[in-house]
Each structure stands twice: as structure tokens, then as C-alpha cells.
Amino acid sequence: MVRKLKYHEQKLLRRLDLVNWEASGGNLAEVRALRRYRVGRREDYVQYKALARAVRALARRLRDLGPASAAFRSRCAAALLEKLHGLGLVNSRQSLAVCESLSAAAFCRRRLPCLLVKLRMAQNLRHAVTFVEQGHVRVGPEVVTDPALLVPRAVEDFITWVDASRLRQKVLDYNQERDDFDLAA
């Protein structure tokens, strides 16, 4: 037995549907992934899901090609696997089976803050996101302030601290590698 709502209660709950609610405009798995990988914007994760879905569909279409187009299928499969391996989304270039299991989490793992944690430049993702947003990290010669940057395998070795960063100075002091020339600058 539920009592009838009063006028002001009805007015407050007018736009709320308690029977069919969704957590933060998406399903719970999506919210869990947004928290786990510290994805700031939900649109980025939706885009990662769409890209993963497109890659899986392309892999299925390549797999389902007939025996008459075996040369074309092998060429396209090799190009797709090479591209995905270059981006760091798959670990092996051997078969299309790895493409069919690609998920949005693979894209999230290639974001710059996740790689900072992997390279042990930050203790956790929260600190890594803060470092990137504050401009302490550069990729090659470019200072990056967007944590949504996807880093390919070829560029992964060029992730370093900005030269004028206080964090870089602290690391050099801790390792006793700081040069006297750096003190003057």
C-alpha cells in the first residue's frame, strides 16, 4: 500500500521515473568503465564503443568472404591487423579472432593517463589525469593537456615530463641526476 503523493511531492517527482531509471544516462557497465579508466567525458567512451563495434563488424565481414576472394581477404586482414597493432589495440597480428573480441576498454587502455600509470610515471589514474591536465607531460615535442589522447605504439617511447615541470625536477633530485645547469635555468 502506497499513499497518494501530495501536490508538492508530485511536482518534485514529475520528471523522475522510478520504474525505468538509468544510471547517469547509460548502463551500469558503462558507468563502471568510465570510473575505472577515469574517462572524463561520456562522449569519448561512446565513440570508443562505436569504433570497437565497427572494427568487429569489419572483421566479421572479412571472415565471411568466400573462397573466391582469399587473396583480397588475406591482404585486408593483414592491413587491419597491422593498423590495430600499430595503435596498440591488439597484441598479435596472427588472426582476425583478436579483432572480433576488441572492446572499448582497449581504447581506454591506450589513453595517455593509463600509459603514464603503465610507465610508472604516476601512482594511479587520478594523479595521471591531473598531471596531464596541468601540463606536466609531453609526447614528443608537444605538451599535451588532453587526457583523451590515444597514444600509438610508435610514440609510446616519447612520453616524458616537460622540461620546466616541477615533477621532473623532483624526480631528478630523488635520483640524484639533476644537473647544475638545470638549477640556473
mmCIF file of the C-alpha atoms, coordinates in Angstrom:
data_MODEL
# 
_entry.id   MODEL 
# 
loop_
_atom_site.group_PDB 
_atom_site.id 
_atom_site.type_symbol 
_atom_site.label_atom_id 
_atom_site.label_alt_id 
_atom_site.label_comp_id 
_atom_site.label_asym_id 
_atom_site.label_entity_id 
_atom_site.label_seq_id 
_atom_site.pdbx_PDB_ins_code 
_atom_site.Cartn_x 
_atom_site.Cartn_y 
_atom_site.Cartn_z 
_atom_site.occupancy 
_atom_site.B_iso_or_equiv 
_atom_site.pdbx_formal_charge 
_atom_site.auth_seq_id 
_atom_site.auth_comp_id 
_atom_site.auth_asym_id 
_atom_site.auth_atom_id 
_atom_site.pdbx_PDB_model_num 
ATOM 1   C CA . MET A 1 1   ? 0.000  0.000   0.000   1.00 0.00 ? 1   MET A CA 1 
ATOM 2   C CA . VAL A 1 2   ? 1.443  3.279   -1.093  1.00 0.00 ? 2   VAL A CA 1 
ATOM 3   C CA . ARG A 1 3   ? -0.082 6.518   -0.021  1.00 0.00 ? 3   ARG A CA 1 
ATOM 4   C CA . LYS A 1 4   ? -1.128 9.138   -2.524  1.00 0.00 ? 4   LYS A CA 1 
ATOM 5   C CA . LEU A 1 5   ? 1.553  11.754  -3.104  1.00 0.00 ? 5   LEU A CA 1 
ATOM 6   C CA . LYS A 1 6   ? 0.870  15.306  -2.041  1.00 0.00 ? 6   LYS A CA 1 
ATOM 7   C CA . TYR A 1 7   ? 0.935  18.123  -4.575  1.00 0.00 ? 7   TYR A CA 1 
ATOM 8   C CA . HIS A 1 8   ? 4.462  19.333  -3.824  1.00 0.00 ? 8   HIS A CA 1 
ATOM 9   C CA . GLU A 1 9   ? 5.766  15.732  -3.871  1.00 0.00 ? 9   GLU A CA 1 
ATOM 10  C CA . GLN A 1 10  ? 4.181  15.146  -7.259  1.00 0.00 ? 10  GLN A CA 1 
ATOM 11  C CA . LYS A 1 11  ? 5.704  18.357  -8.528  1.00 0.00 ? 11  LYS A CA 1 
ATOM 12  C CA . LEU A 1 12  ? 9.184  17.335  -7.354  1.00 0.00 ? 12  LEU A CA 1 
ATOM 13  C CA . LEU A 1 13  ? 8.917  13.836  -8.806  1.00 0.00 ? 13  LEU A CA 1 
ATOM 14  C CA . ARG A 1 14  ? 7.241  14.838  -12.071 1.00 0.00 ? 14  ARG A CA 1 
ATOM 15  C CA . ARG A 1 15  ? 10.329 14.321  -14.241 1.00 0.00 ? 15  ARG A CA 1 
ATOM 16  C CA . LEU A 1 16  ? 11.623 11.271  -12.386 1.00 0.00 ? 16  LEU A CA 1 
ATOM 17  C CA . ASP A 1 17  ? 10.640 7.792   -13.467 1.00 0.00 ? 17  ASP A CA 1 
ATOM 18  C CA . LEU A 1 18  ? 11.386 5.417   -10.598 1.00 0.00 ? 18  LEU A CA 1 
ATOM 19  C CA . VAL A 1 19  ? 10.347 2.325   -12.525 1.00 0.00 ? 19  VAL A CA 1 
ATOM 20  C CA . ASN A 1 20  ? 12.581 2.695   -15.593 1.00 0.00 ? 20  ASN A CA 1 
ATOM 21  C CA . TRP A 1 21  ? 15.671 4.533   -14.349 1.00 0.00 ? 21  TRP A CA 1 
ATOM 22  C CA . GLU A 1 22  ? 19.122 4.501   -15.862 1.00 0.00 ? 22  GLU A CA 1 
ATOM 23  C CA . ALA A 1 23  ? 22.333 5.335   -14.028 1.00 0.00 ? 23  ALA A CA 1 
ATOM 24  C CA . SER A 1 24  ? 23.800 8.570   -15.405 1.00 0.00 ? 24  SER A CA 1 
ATOM 25  C CA . GLY A 1 25  ? 22.211 8.207   -18.825 1.00 0.00 ? 25  GLY A CA 1 
ATOM 26  C CA . GLY A 1 26  ? 23.828 4.827   -19.535 1.00 0.00 ? 26  GLY A CA 1 
ATOM 27  C CA . ASN A 1 27  ? 24.033 1.325   -18.256 1.00 0.00 ? 27  ASN A CA 1 
ATOM 28  C CA . LEU A 1 28  ? 25.972 0.345   -15.165 1.00 0.00 ? 28  LEU A CA 1 
ATOM 29  C CA . ALA A 1 29  ? 28.791 -1.340  -17.098 1.00 0.00 ? 29  ALA A CA 1 
ATOM 30  C CA . GLU A 1 30  ? 29.429 1.907   -18.922 1.00 0.00 ? 30  GLU A CA 1 
ATOM 31  C CA . VAL A 1 31  ? 29.494 3.896   -15.687 1.00 0.00 ? 31  VAL A CA 1 
ATOM 32  C CA . ARG A 1 32  ? 31.857 1.331   -14.182 1.00 0.00 ? 32  ARG A CA 1 
ATOM 33  C CA . ALA A 1 33  ? 34.212 1.645   -17.174 1.00 0.00 ? 33  ALA A CA 1 
ATOM 34  C CA . LEU A 1 34  ? 34.081 5.447   -17.008 1.00 0.00 ? 34  LEU A CA 1 
ATOM 35  C CA . ARG A 1 35  ? 35.164 5.301   -13.377 1.00 0.00 ? 35  ARG A CA 1 
ATOM 36  C CA . ARG A 1 36  ? 37.782 2.594   -13.859 1.00 0.00 ? 36  ARG A CA 1 
ATOM 37  C CA . TYR A 1 37  ? 39.620 4.362   -16.687 1.00 0.00 ? 37  TYR A CA 1 
ATOM 38  C CA . ARG A 1 38  ? 38.871 7.903   -15.451 1.00 0.00 ? 38  ARG A CA 1 
ATOM 39  C CA . VAL A 1 39  ? 37.211 8.914   -18.720 1.00 0.00 ? 39  VAL A CA 1 
ATOM 40  C CA . GLY A 1 40  ? 36.022 12.448  -18.108 1.00 0.00 ? 40  GLY A CA 1 
ATOM 41  C CA . ARG A 1 41  ? 33.560 12.739  -20.958 1.00 0.00 ? 41  ARG A CA 1 
ATOM 42  C CA . ARG A 1 42  ? 30.958 10.100  -21.673 1.00 0.00 ? 42  ARG A CA 1 
ATOM 43  C CA . GLU A 1 43  ? 31.043 11.040  -25.380 1.00 0.00 ? 43  GLU A CA 1 
ATOM 44  C CA . ASP A 1 44  ? 34.620 9.733   -25.616 1.00 0.00 ? 44  ASP A CA 1 
ATOM 45  C CA . TYR A 1 45  ? 33.588 6.338   -24.276 1.00 0.00 ? 45  TYR A CA 1 
ATOM 46  C CA . VAL A 1 46  ? 30.588 6.210   -26.635 1.00 0.00 ? 46  VAL A CA 1 
ATOM 47  C CA . GLN A 1 47  ? 32.964 6.937   -29.515 1.00 0.00 ? 47  GLN A CA 1 
ATOM 48  C CA . TYR A 1 48  ? 35.317 4.153   -28.359 1.00 0.00 ? 48  TYR A CA 1 
ATOM 49  C CA . LYS A 1 49  ? 32.381 1.735   -28.279 1.00 0.00 ? 49  LYS A CA 1 
ATOM 50  C CA . ALA A 1 50  ? 31.362 2.747   -31.800 1.00 0.00 ? 50  ALA A CA 1 
ATOM 51  C CA . LEU A 1 51  ? 34.904 2.287   -33.111 1.00 0.00 ? 51  LEU A CA 1 
ATOM 52  C CA . ALA A 1 52  ? 35.216 -1.126  -31.469 1.00 0.00 ? 52  ALA A CA 1 
ATOM 53  C CA . ARG A 1 53  ? 31.853 -2.150  -32.930 1.00 0.00 ? 53  ARG A CA 1 
ATOM 54  C CA . ALA A 1 54  ? 32.950 -1.024  -36.410 1.00 0.00 ? 54  ALA A CA 1 
ATOM 55  C CA . VAL A 1 55  ? 36.213 -2.991  -36.170 1.00 0.00 ? 55  VAL A CA 1 
ATOM 56  C CA . ARG A 1 56  ? 34.351 -6.112  -35.024 1.00 0.00 ? 56  ARG A CA 1 
ATOM 57  C CA . ALA A 1 57  ? 31.881 -5.759  -37.915 1.00 0.00 ? 57  ALA A CA 1 
ATOM 58  C CA . LEU A 1 58  ? 34.711 -5.327  -40.410 1.00 0.00 ? 58  LEU A CA 1 
ATOM 59  C CA . ALA A 1 59  ? 36.481 -8.403  -39.048 1.00 0.00 ? 59  ALA A CA 1 
ATOM 60  C CA . ARG A 1 60  ? 33.273 -10.443 -39.337 1.00 0.00 ? 60  ARG A CA 1 
ATOM 61  C CA . ARG A 1 61  ? 32.744 -9.278  -42.923 1.00 0.00 ? 61  ARG A CA 1 
ATOM 62  C CA . LEU A 1 62  ? 36.316 -10.210 -43.819 1.00 0.00 ? 62  LEU A CA 1 
ATOM 63  C CA . ARG A 1 63  ? 35.894 -13.614 -42.177 1.00 0.00 ? 63  ARG A CA 1 
ATOM 64  C CA . ASP A 1 64  ? 32.666 -14.306 -44.086 1.00 0.00 ? 64  ASP A CA 1 
ATOM 65  C CA . LEU A 1 65  ? 34.134 -13.594 -47.550 1.00 0.00 ? 65  LEU A CA 1 
ATOM 66  C CA . GLY A 1 66  ? 34.006 -16.566 -49.880 1.00 0.00 ? 66  GLY A CA 1 
ATOM 67  C CA . PRO A 1 67  ? 36.936 -18.697 -51.034 1.00 0.00 ? 67  PRO A CA 1 
ATOM 68  C CA . ALA A 1 68  ? 37.000 -16.871 -54.388 1.00 0.00 ? 68  ALA A CA 1 
ATOM 69  C CA . SER A 1 69  ? 38.391 -13.755 -52.721 1.00 0.00 ? 69  SER A CA 1 
ATOM 70  C CA . ALA A 1 70  ? 41.017 -15.382 -50.482 1.00 0.00 ? 70  ALA A CA 1 
ATOM 71  C CA . ALA A 1 71  ? 43.842 -13.112 -51.693 1.00 0.00 ? 71  ALA A CA 1 
ATOM 72  C CA . PHE A 1 72  ? 41.789 -9.974  -51.092 1.00 0.00 ? 72  PHE A CA 1 
ATOM 73  C CA . ARG A 1 73  ? 40.722 -11.258 -47.670 1.00 0.00 ? 73  ARG A CA 1 
ATOM 74  C CA . SER A 1 74  ? 44.285 -12.010 -46.570 1.00 0.00 ? 74  SER A CA 1 
ATOM 75  C CA . ARG A 1 75  ? 45.509 -8.607  -47.791 1.00 0.00 ? 75  ARG A CA 1 
ATOM 76  C CA . CYS A 1 76  ? 42.749 -6.699  -45.990 1.00 0.00 ? 76  CYS A CA 1 
ATOM 77  C CA . ALA A 1 77  ? 43.064 -8.790  -42.830 1.00 0.00 ? 77  ALA A CA 1 
ATOM 78  C CA . ALA A 1 78  ? 46.820 -8.168  -42.724 1.00 0.00 ? 78  ALA A CA 1 
ATOM 79  C CA . ALA A 1 79  ? 46.283 -4.419  -43.206 1.00 0.00 ? 79  ALA A CA 1 
ATOM 80  C CA . LEU A 1 80  ? 43.620 -4.302  -40.476 1.00 0.00 ? 80  LEU A CA 1 
ATOM 81  C CA . LEU A 1 81  ? 45.750 -6.281  -38.034 1.00 0.00 ? 81  LEU A CA 1 
ATOM 82  C CA . GLU A 1 82  ? 48.800 -4.130  -38.789 1.00 0.00 ? 82  GLU A CA 1 
ATOM 83  C CA . LYS A 1 83  ? 46.821 -0.949  -38.177 1.00 0.00 ? 83  LYS A CA 1 
ATOM 84  C CA . LEU A 1 84  ? 45.344 -2.219  -34.908 1.00 0.00 ? 84  LEU A CA 1 
ATOM 85  C CA . HIS A 1 85  ? 48.725 -3.492  -33.722 1.00 0.00 ? 85  HIS A CA 1 
ATOM 86  C CA . GLY A 1 86  ? 50.329 -0.148  -34.574 1.00 0.00 ? 86  GLY A CA 1 
ATOM 87  C CA . LEU A 1 87  ? 47.693 1.617   -32.493 1.00 0.00 ? 87  LEU A CA 1 
ATOM 88  C CA . GLY A 1 88  ? 48.338 -0.831  -29.660 1.00 0.00 ? 88  GLY A CA 1 
ATOM 89  C CA . LEU A 1 89  ? 44.796 -2.180  -29.565 1.00 0.00 ? 89  LEU A CA 1 
ATOM 90  C CA . VAL A 1 90  ? 45.764 -5.815  -30.210 1.00 0.00 ? 90  VAL A CA 1 
ATOM 91  C CA . ASN A 1 91  ? 48.881 -7.707  -29.155 1.00 0.00 ? 91  ASN A CA 1 
ATOM 92  C CA . SER A 1 92  ? 49.303 -10.128 -32.042 1.00 0.00 ? 92  SER A CA 1 
ATOM 93  C CA . ARG A 1 93  ? 48.996 -9.838  -35.808 1.00 0.00 ? 93  ARG A CA 1 
ATOM 94  C CA . GLN A 1 94  ? 48.196 -13.503 -36.387 1.00 0.00 ? 94  GLN A CA 1 
ATOM 95  C CA . SER A 1 95  ? 44.445 -13.868 -36.833 1.00 0.00 ? 95  SER A CA 1 
ATOM 96  C CA . LEU A 1 96  ? 41.201 -11.949 -37.107 1.00 0.00 ? 96  LEU A CA 1 
ATOM 97  C CA . ALA A 1 97  ? 39.914 -13.640 -33.947 1.00 0.00 ? 97  ALA A CA 1 
ATOM 98  C CA . VAL A 1 98  ? 41.602 -10.964 -31.838 1.00 0.00 ? 98  VAL A CA 1 
ATOM 99  C CA . CYS A 1 99  ? 39.773 -8.271  -33.837 1.00 0.00 ? 99  CYS A CA 1 
ATOM 100 C CA . GLU A 1 100 ? 36.419 -9.886  -33.145 1.00 0.00 ? 100 GLU A CA 1 
ATOM 101 C CA . SER A 1 101 ? 36.971 -9.558  -29.392 1.00 0.00 ? 101 SER A CA 1 
ATOM 102 C CA . LEU A 1 102 ? 38.062 -5.893  -29.474 1.00 0.00 ? 102 LEU A CA 1 
ATOM 103 C CA . SER A 1 103 ? 36.289 -3.758  -26.880 1.00 0.00 ? 103 SER A CA 1 
ATOM 104 C CA . ALA A 1 104 ? 36.099 -0.124  -25.859 1.00 0.00 ? 104 ALA A CA 1 
ATOM 105 C CA . ALA A 1 105 ? 38.361 -0.937  -22.908 1.00 0.00 ? 105 ALA A CA 1 
ATOM 106 C CA . ALA A 1 106 ? 41.233 -1.480  -25.363 1.00 0.00 ? 106 ALA A CA 1 
ATOM 107 C CA . PHE A 1 107 ? 40.846 2.115   -26.499 1.00 0.00 ? 107 PHE A CA 1 
ATOM 108 C CA . CYS A 1 108 ? 40.678 3.285   -22.885 1.00 0.00 ? 108 CYS A CA 1 
ATOM 109 C CA . ARG A 1 109 ? 43.921 1.450   -22.091 1.00 0.00 ? 109 ARG A CA 1 
ATOM 110 C CA . ARG A 1 110 ? 45.705 3.405   -24.848 1.00 0.00 ? 110 ARG A CA 1 
ATOM 111 C CA . ARG A 1 111 ? 44.797 6.797   -23.360 1.00 0.00 ? 111 ARG A CA 1 
ATOM 112 C CA . LEU A 1 112 ? 47.705 8.889   -22.091 1.00 0.00 ? 112 LEU A CA 1 
ATOM 113 C CA . PRO A 1 113 ? 46.910 8.665   -18.335 1.00 0.00 ? 113 PRO A CA 1 
ATOM 114 C CA . CYS A 1 114 ? 46.721 4.855   -18.499 1.00 0.00 ? 114 CYS A CA 1 
ATOM 115 C CA . LEU A 1 115 ? 50.100 4.752   -20.193 1.00 0.00 ? 115 LEU A CA 1 
ATOM 116 C CA . LEU A 1 116 ? 51.535 7.067   -17.529 1.00 0.00 ? 116 LEU A CA 1 
ATOM 117 C CA . VAL A 1 117 ? 50.497 4.533   -14.902 1.00 0.00 ? 117 VAL A CA 1 
ATOM 118 C CA . LYS A 1 118 ? 51.881 1.688   -17.027 1.00 0.00 ? 118 LYS A CA 1 
ATOM 119 C CA . LEU A 1 119 ? 55.222 3.517   -17.409 1.00 0.00 ? 119 LEU A CA 1 
ATOM 120 C CA . ARG A 1 120 ? 55.189 4.213   -13.647 1.00 0.00 ? 120 ARG A CA 1 
ATOM 121 C CA . MET A 1 121 ? 55.248 7.948   -14.085 1.00 0.00 ? 121 MET A CA 1 
ATOM 122 C CA . ALA A 1 122 ? 52.148 8.197   -11.865 1.00 0.00 ? 122 ALA A CA 1 
ATOM 123 C CA . GLN A 1 123 ? 50.889 6.128   -8.962  1.00 0.00 ? 123 GLN A CA 1 
ATOM 124 C CA . ASN A 1 124 ? 47.284 5.907   -10.084 1.00 0.00 ? 124 ASN A CA 1 
ATOM 125 C CA . LEU A 1 125 ? 44.944 7.169   -12.785 1.00 0.00 ? 125 LEU A CA 1 
ATOM 126 C CA . ARG A 1 126 ? 43.668 10.082  -10.720 1.00 0.00 ? 126 ARG A CA 1 
ATOM 127 C CA . HIS A 1 127 ? 47.172 11.511  -10.394 1.00 0.00 ? 127 HIS A CA 1 
ATOM 128 C CA . ALA A 1 128 ? 47.943 10.755  -14.036 1.00 0.00 ? 128 ALA A CA 1 
ATOM 129 C CA . VAL A 1 129 ? 44.880 12.669  -15.240 1.00 0.00 ? 129 VAL A CA 1 
ATOM 130 C CA . THR A 1 130 ? 45.861 15.591  -13.005 1.00 0.00 ? 130 THR A CA 1 
ATOM 131 C CA . PHE A 1 131 ? 49.421 15.618  -14.363 1.00 0.00 ? 131 PHE A CA 1 
ATOM 132 C CA . VAL A 1 132 ? 48.183 15.654  -17.954 1.00 0.00 ? 132 VAL A CA 1 
ATOM 133 C CA . GLU A 1 133 ? 45.581 18.361  -17.350 1.00 0.00 ? 133 GLU A CA 1 
ATOM 134 C CA . GLN A 1 134 ? 48.123 20.577  -15.577 1.00 0.00 ? 134 GLN A CA 1 
ATOM 135 C CA . GLY A 1 135 ? 50.574 20.303  -18.488 1.00 0.00 ? 135 GLY A CA 1 
ATOM 136 C CA . HIS A 1 136 ? 53.375 18.280  -16.881 1.00 0.00 ? 136 HIS A CA 1 
ATOM 137 C CA . VAL A 1 137 ? 53.540 15.677  -19.673 1.00 0.00 ? 137 VAL A CA 1 
ATOM 138 C CA . ARG A 1 138 ? 54.697 15.900  -23.253 1.00 0.00 ? 138 ARG A CA 1 
ATOM 139 C CA . VAL A 1 139 ? 54.533 13.415  -26.093 1.00 0.00 ? 139 VAL A CA 1 
ATOM 140 C CA . GLY A 1 140 ? 57.491 14.067  -28.339 1.00 0.00 ? 140 GLY A CA 1 
ATOM 141 C CA . PRO A 1 141 ? 57.928 17.846  -28.566 1.00 0.00 ? 141 PRO A CA 1 
ATOM 142 C CA . GLU A 1 142 ? 54.222 18.613  -27.927 1.00 0.00 ? 142 GLU A CA 1 
ATOM 143 C CA . VAL A 1 143 ? 52.883 19.417  -24.443 1.00 0.00 ? 143 VAL A CA 1 
ATOM 144 C CA . VAL A 1 144 ? 49.617 17.532  -24.004 1.00 0.00 ? 144 VAL A CA 1 
ATOM 145 C CA . THR A 1 145 ? 46.798 18.778  -21.783 1.00 0.00 ? 145 THR A CA 1 
ATOM 146 C CA . ASP A 1 146 ? 44.039 16.490  -23.062 1.00 0.00 ? 146 ASP A CA 1 
ATOM 147 C CA . PRO A 1 147 ? 43.804 13.169  -21.190 1.00 0.00 ? 147 PRO A CA 1 
ATOM 148 C CA . ALA A 1 148 ? 41.772 11.650  -24.049 1.00 0.00 ? 148 ALA A CA 1 
ATOM 149 C CA . LEU A 1 149 ? 44.837 11.416  -26.312 1.00 0.00 ? 149 LEU A CA 1 
ATOM 150 C CA . LEU A 1 150 ? 45.267 7.917   -27.745 1.00 0.00 ? 150 LEU A CA 1 
ATOM 151 C CA . VAL A 1 151 ? 48.956 7.070   -27.945 1.00 0.00 ? 151 VAL A CA 1 
ATOM 152 C CA . PRO A 1 152 ? 50.131 4.637   -30.660 1.00 0.00 ? 152 PRO A CA 1 
ATOM 153 C CA . ARG A 1 153 ? 52.912 2.109   -30.037 1.00 0.00 ? 153 ARG A CA 1 
ATOM 154 C CA . ALA A 1 154 ? 55.464 4.054   -32.075 1.00 0.00 ? 154 ALA A CA 1 
ATOM 155 C CA . VAL A 1 155 ? 55.034 7.195   -29.958 1.00 0.00 ? 155 VAL A CA 1 
ATOM 156 C CA . GLU A 1 156 ? 54.843 5.431   -26.582 1.00 0.00 ? 156 GLU A CA 1 
ATOM 157 C CA . ASP A 1 157 ? 58.604 5.738   -26.041 1.00 0.00 ? 157 ASP A CA 1 
ATOM 158 C CA . PHE A 1 158 ? 58.471 9.533   -26.377 1.00 0.00 ? 158 PHE A CA 1 
ATOM 159 C CA . ILE A 1 159 ? 56.258 10.179  -23.332 1.00 0.00 ? 159 ILE A CA 1 
ATOM 160 C CA . THR A 1 160 ? 58.299 12.326  -20.932 1.00 0.00 ? 160 THR A CA 1 
ATOM 161 C CA . TRP A 1 161 ? 57.981 15.147  -18.456 1.00 0.00 ? 161 TRP A CA 1 
ATOM 162 C CA . VAL A 1 162 ? 58.009 18.747  -19.649 1.00 0.00 ? 162 VAL A CA 1 
ATOM 163 C CA . ASP A 1 163 ? 61.461 20.298  -19.152 1.00 0.00 ? 163 ASP A CA 1 
ATOM 164 C CA . ALA A 1 164 ? 60.197 23.085  -16.883 1.00 0.00 ? 164 ALA A CA 1 
ATOM 165 C CA . SER A 1 165 ? 57.972 20.774  -14.832 1.00 0.00 ? 165 SER A CA 1 
ATOM 166 C CA . ARG A 1 166 ? 58.356 20.686  -11.064 1.00 0.00 ? 166 ARG A CA 1 
ATOM 167 C CA . LEU A 1 167 ? 57.659 16.970  -11.164 1.00 0.00 ? 167 LEU A CA 1 
ATOM 168 C CA . ARG A 1 168 ? 60.627 16.389  -13.461 1.00 0.00 ? 168 ARG A CA 1 
ATOM 169 C CA . GLN A 1 169 ? 62.838 18.380  -11.094 1.00 0.00 ? 169 GLN A CA 1 
ATOM 170 C CA . LYS A 1 170 ? 61.627 16.313  -8.122  1.00 0.00 ? 170 LYS A CA 1 
ATOM 171 C CA . VAL A 1 171 ? 62.331 13.058  -9.962  1.00 0.00 ? 171 VAL A CA 1 
ATOM 172 C CA . LEU A 1 172 ? 65.818 14.222  -10.925 1.00 0.00 ? 172 LEU A CA 1 
ATOM 173 C CA . ASP A 1 173 ? 66.502 15.329  -7.337  1.00 0.00 ? 173 ASP A CA 1 
ATOM 174 C CA . TYR A 1 174 ? 65.327 11.992  -5.986  1.00 0.00 ? 174 TYR A CA 1 
ATOM 175 C CA . ASN A 1 175 ? 67.521 10.051  -8.416  1.00 0.00 ? 175 ASN A CA 1 
ATOM 176 C CA . GLN A 1 176 ? 70.395 12.474  -7.801  1.00 0.00 ? 176 GLN A CA 1 
ATOM 177 C CA . GLU A 1 177 ? 70.671 13.160  -11.518 1.00 0.00 ? 177 GLU A CA 1 
ATOM 178 C CA . ARG A 1 178 ? 69.888 16.873  -11.544 1.00 0.00 ? 178 ARG A CA 1 
ATOM 179 C CA . ASP A 1 179 ? 72.473 18.942  -13.376 1.00 0.00 ? 179 ASP A CA 1 
ATOM 180 C CA . ASP A 1 180 ? 73.842 22.270  -12.123 1.00 0.00 ? 180 ASP A CA 1 
ATOM 181 C CA . PHE A 1 181 ? 72.892 23.777  -15.471 1.00 0.00 ? 181 PHE A CA 1 
ATOM 182 C CA . ASP A 1 182 ? 69.234 22.974  -14.698 1.00 0.00 ? 182 ASP A CA 1 
ATOM 183 C CA . LEU A 1 183 ? 69.472 24.976  -11.462 1.00 0.00 ? 183 LEU A CA 1 
ATOM 184 C CA . ALA A 1 184 ? 70.421 28.142  -13.377 1.00 0.00 ? 184 ALA A CA 1 
ATOM 185 C CA . ALA A 1 185 ? 67.547 27.751  -15.840 1.00 0.00 ? 185 ALA A CA 1 
# 
